[in-house]
Amino acid sequence: MKKKLLAAALLTAFSLPLLQGCVPVIATGVGAGTLMAIDRRPSETYLADEAIEVRALNRVSDKFSSKVHINATSYNMKVLLTGEAPDAAARDEIEKITASVANVKGVTNDIYVGPVSGFSDRSNDTYITSKVKARFIDANKFKPNHVKVVTEAGVVYLLGLVTSKEADDAAEIARTTAGVKKVVRVFEYISTSEAQRLDGPPPKPAETQPTQG
């Protein structure tokens, strides 16, 4: 736990130079630290994923500017690329740029060759993502923070370190969510015993105070 708390503090300090002093980082540092503390990834991997996403997107932006719309989602140092590029050459170049970022162990390139999506399309994707996450909470079949959700053009991508049952439950919930066209699993599978080890012991129930009579 001490390691998690230390890493939470490091996350804010580590992110500042990457985002060139962006003010929202300071405001969200505590929230990010809380999420990291309950994540199945080691703290250093969580931090590496955050850095990979920023560096990959910065490099792609430097190269292509507004000619492309790209999302880079790193989980356990493996990157999912989604979005739109004008041609296959640009699509392949974006993959090479991403693969060259420090600590990247693999790239799944699902970039669509076609025109850049508009604001309404992206807003709809954001709405779908929020609905899927809300249904994860309502279903209460697994801890929602263990499954990362990315939506692009109505296609939902699911990432995380999960058991087979968690993966099946998450995919079924996403598949039956209104507006979802397709579900793509980008999971890394772990055993039930490994999941329990990573999650740690369940919290102890709160002690009830004796009533005064």
N, C-alpha and C positions, 0 to 999 in steps of 0.2 A: 504493500500500500504506500509506503514511503517513496518507493520508486515511482509510482503513479503520480503522487502529488508533486514530486520534483519535476517530472516530465511535463506536468500541466503548466508549471511556471515557465519551463523552458519553451513550451509551445508558443507563448506570447512573444518571448524574446526572439525566438527563432524566426517567427513570422514577420516581425517588423521590417528587417532589411529586405525580405523577399517582396513585400508589398509596398516598399518605399514609403514607410511612415503612414500608411493608410489608417485613419482614425478608427474605423469600425473594428479593427483587430483588437484594440484595447478594450472596447466595450464588450466584445464577445469572447475574450480570452478565458474567462472563468467558465462559461458555458462549454467551450471546446474542451477545457480540461476535464470537466465532468463527463462528457461523452467519452473521452479517451480512457478515463478510469474504469468504465464499464464495457470497454471494447475487448474483443477476444484477441486482437493483435497486440504484440508487445508495444510498449510506449514508443520505443525508438522506431518501430515500423510505422506506427501511426504518424509520427512526425515526418518520416521519410515520404509517406504517401502524400501528405499535405504539400511538401516541398516539390515532389515530382509533378503534381498537377499544376502548380504555379509556374514552374520552369518550363514545362512542356507547352503550356498555353502562351507564355511569353515568347518563346522561340517561334511558335507557329504564327503568332501575330506579327512578329518582326519580319517574317518571310512573306506572308500572304495578306496581311492587313484585313480589309473587309471583303476580300474575294472569297473567303470561306467562313463557315460557321462551325466551330469545332468544340466539342466537350471532351475533356480528358479526365477520366475517373480512375484514380489509382487505388487499388485495394491489395494489401499484402505485396506491394511493389510490382503488381501486374496491372497494366493500364488498358482500360477499355476506351476506344476512340469512337465517338458518334458525331453526327452532324452532317454537313454537306460540303462538298468540294466541287469545283467546276469540271474537273476531268480526272481520269485515272492516274495521270502523272502526278497531279497535285495530291491525290489521295495516297499514293505510294510514298511521296516525299514527306508528307506529314507523319506517316508511320516511321520512316527513317529518323526524322527529327526527334520523335518521341522516344524511340529505342536508344538514342544516343544520350539521353538524360541520365545523369548519375543515379545508380541504384535500381534502375528499371530492369526487371527480370523477364518480362514478356509483354507483348502487345497484342490485343485483339482489335483488329481494325474493321469496324462496321460502319465506316463513313459512306454515305450515299453520294453517288456522282449525280449532281443535278443542281438546280438553282438554290440559293441560300433561302432558308425558311424565313417567314415573316414573324412579326411580333405576335399576331393572334395565334399562330401555330405553336409558338414557344410557350405562350401563356396557357394554352390548352394542355400542353405536355406537363407543365408545372402543376396544373390542376389535377391531372390524372395521377401524378406522383403523390400529391397530398391525399387523394382519395385512397390509394393503395396503402399508404402508411397508416391512415386512419382505420382502415379495415383490418390491418395487422393488429392494431391495439384492441379493436372490438373483438376479434376472434380469440385473442389471448392463448394462442397455441404455441408461441415461442416469444422470446424477447425481441421486440421490434428493432432494437438497435443492432441486432446481429445480422440484419439483412439490409443492404444498401439498395435503394431504388433509383434508377435512372430511366427517364422516358424521353424518347425521340421519335417524333412523327407517329405517336400512338403506340409505339413498340416499347414494352417495358423490359428493362434489363435488370436482373437481380444478381447482386454480388454479396459475398460474405464467406466466412468460415462457418459452415453449417453441417449438421448431420443430414442424412438422406431424408428422414422424416421432416425436419425443418424445411428442407428444400422443397419437398412435395407440397407441404402445407402452404408455403409462401407462394409457390407457383400457381396453385389452385386458387388462392385468394386473389392474386393479381389477374389471373385469366378470367375470372368471373366479375371483375370490376368494370363498370360501364365505361365505354370509350377505349378500352384496351384492344388493340388489333392483334397483338402477338406478344408472347412472353419468351424471353431468351435467358437461359440460365448461364451465368458466368461465375458459378460458385466454385469454391474449393471445399471438398468434402472431408470431414473429420469424423472419427468414431464418437459414439455416445460418451464413452469414458473420457476421451480427450476433451470433449465439450464441457463435461463436468469439471475436469481439472482446470480448464481455462476460466470457467465462470467462478470457481471458488465455492466455498461453502455457502449455503443459503443464509440469508439474514435471520438472526434470532428474533422470535416474536417479542413484541414489546411487553414488558412486565406491567401487569395491572396493579394499580395502587389500591390498597385496602380502603374501603369506604368508612367514613367516620359515622358512628351511630350512637 
